[in-house]
Every structure is written in structure tokens, then in C-alpha cells.
């Protein structure tokens, strides 16, 4: 059994896929035609709707952003001591 390699997709490709979906093309058809995973497709649609961006840092919840800031601040304080 061969292991699948992880594919990467450009921002433009992701946006084109989301645009197809928003234009009315069925989800199942898009996933099958472009050989995508349902989870990746759903993630792209959600990211597009919430922030308009596919970058992870743009799609963090307020709690996740706060946690990152607190960790960064904690690291700075540890380095000062």
C-alpha cells in the first residue's frame, strides 16, 4: 500500500474552487473532478466566508490569537530574566 503525498494548492486555485461552488456547482462534483478531500474543500469554503483568506493566521479565533500573543509575551519575559 503506497502512502499518498501531501499536495499543496495555491491561493488562486483555492479561490477558483470556492468560486465554482458559490456559482452553484455541486460540492460532490467539485470534490470528485479535482480529486480533493471533503475536509479540505469544506475548510476552504469556511475560510473564504469568514475572513476571505486561506492563510492560517488570518483564520484564527480570537482565543487562538490571544493564546499566541500570551505565549510570545511569556517567552519575551523569560528571556529578560
N, C-alpha and C positions, 0 to 999 in steps of 0.2 A: 504494500500500500504506500503510495507516494504522498508526501506531505505537500500541501498547497503552499505556494509562496504568497506572501502578503503583497497585494497590489496597492499602489498609491495612485490617487486621482488628483488632477489639478483643480484649482478653484473654479476655473471656467467649465470644466467637464461637469462638476457637481452642480453648478448653476444651470447648465443646459438640461441636466436630468430633472432638476426641480421645475424648470420652466415647462418641460414636456408634461409633467404631472399636473401643474397648475393650468395648463392648456386643455386638460381633460383626458389625456392618455391614461388608460388604466394602469394602476400600480403594478399588478401582476405582469402585465405585458412589458413594462419598462424593465422590471427586475429580470425577466426571462431574456429579453432581447439583448440587454447589456451585461448579462451574467453577473448581476450584483447580488449581494446578500440583502435580505429583507431588512435586517437591522441597520446596515449602512445606509440604505435608501431612506428608511424612517428617520434616522439621525440627521441626514442632510435636509430633509423637508422641515424637521423641527428647528434646526439651526437657522435655516433660511427665514422661517416665520418669526422666530424670537429675536434674532439680532441682525439678520441679513448677512451674516458672516459664517464661514466654515472653520475659522480658527478657534482652537480650544479656549484660548484666553478670552476671547470675546463671548464665549458661551458659558461662562462660569456663573453659578448662582451667587447672590450677594454673600451668602455664608462661606462659600468656597473662596471668594475673593478676600473676605476678611481673614480667613484662616491663613491664606498665603501671605498676606500683609503681616499678620501676627508672627508667623514663623520667620519672616525676613527680619522683622524688628528684634525678635528674640536672638537671632543669630548675630545681629549687629551688637546687641548688648553683651552677649557672651564674648565677642571679640574685643570689646572695650575693657573687660575685666581681666 
